[in-house]
Amino acid sequence: MTRGQRQAWLAAEEQRRRRKRAAELNPPAEPAIVLTSDGHGRLSWTVNFTSPYESVSIYLSDDGVTWASDAYDGWDLASGNRDCSGSAGYFRICIVDGDGNDVLPYSNVVHSDGL
């Protein structure tokens, strides 16, 4: 092996090691839906993954633990927001498939005062 070949091999090996260390330090993010609210029921969300489904269900709860049936069914995922003002309680959302079944994960929970 010539000196130039050895230098190229060493550079490639070092690059491979750097990429491996970087991947270990920065694992891929878990799929998540982040839900935010202005406190009055105007909801916004972001999704850090792609989905073949385009609908979301927005759930409403009085206590944030027991979730009733869908409060708002089949809302558009791409819109990224929904005005649910006038409904007091806790909200969470999830993507739904074409048959209306929940596709995990659920979002975090946010509160609305209903004003």
N, C-alpha and C positions, 0 to 999 in steps of 0.2 A: 504494500500500500504506500503510495507516495505521500509526501507531506501535505499536499493540497487535498488529496482524498481523505486523509485522516482529519484534517481541519473541518472539512465539509461533514464528515460523519459525526465528529464531536459537536458541531453546531446543531445538527439535526437531532442528536440525542438530547442535548440540553433543551432544545425547544420542546421536544416530547415530554421531558420531565416538568418543564414550566407549565405546560398545558394541563398535565395530570394534577399538579399541585393546585392550580387555579380551579379546576373542576371540583376538587375535594373541598376547597374553601367556599365555593359558591355553588352549592347543589341547586338543581332546578327547583323553582318555586312550586309549592303545592297549589293545585287548582283552587281558586277562591273567587267568591263574589263579595265585594265590599259594598255594603249598603250604608248610605248616609241620609240624614234627615235634618231639616231646619228646625225640628222640634214641634212643628205644627202639621206634620203629615205630608209635606212635599218631599218625596223620596227621590234619591239619585243612586245609581249603582254603576260599578265598573267590574269587568270580568277579565281575569288574566289568562284566559284560555279560549280556544275556539270551540264552538259547539255546532253540531249539525242541526240543532233545534233552534227555533226562533221565538219561542214563547216562554213567558215566566208566569208563575203563580205568586201572588203576593198574599201572605198569610197575616192574619190579625189575631192578637191574643190579649186578654184582659190582664194577665199576670206575667207574661213572657215565658211561661213554662208550658201551659196547656194550650195547644194550638187548635183552633176551630178549623172547619173546612175553609177552602179558599175564600179569601175576602174579595179578591179581584183575579179572575181566571183568564188565562190566555193573553196577558199583556205582552207587548212587543219587547223582546230583549234588546234589540238595537237602539230603541229610543233612549234608554239609559235613565229614564225618569218617569214619575207618575205622581199626580197630585191626588193624595188621599186625605186632604185636609177635611176636617169635620168628623173624623173617626179617631177617637181617643183610644190609646193602648199601645201595644208593642207590635212591630212589623218585622217580618223576615221574608225573603224571597228564595225561589229556586227555579231552575230551568225545568220545563216539562217537555216530554216527548210528544209525538204525534197522537198518541193514545191518551194523553192527559196524565201520564205517570210522572212523578217527581224524578228528576235526575240530579243526584247529589253532586256537589255539596250544597247545603243551605247557606245563605248569607249569615252575617252577624245580625244581631237583633238591635233595633233602634226604637226609641220611644216617641210618641206623639201626644200632645196635650189635647188634641181634638179641635183646636181653634182654627 
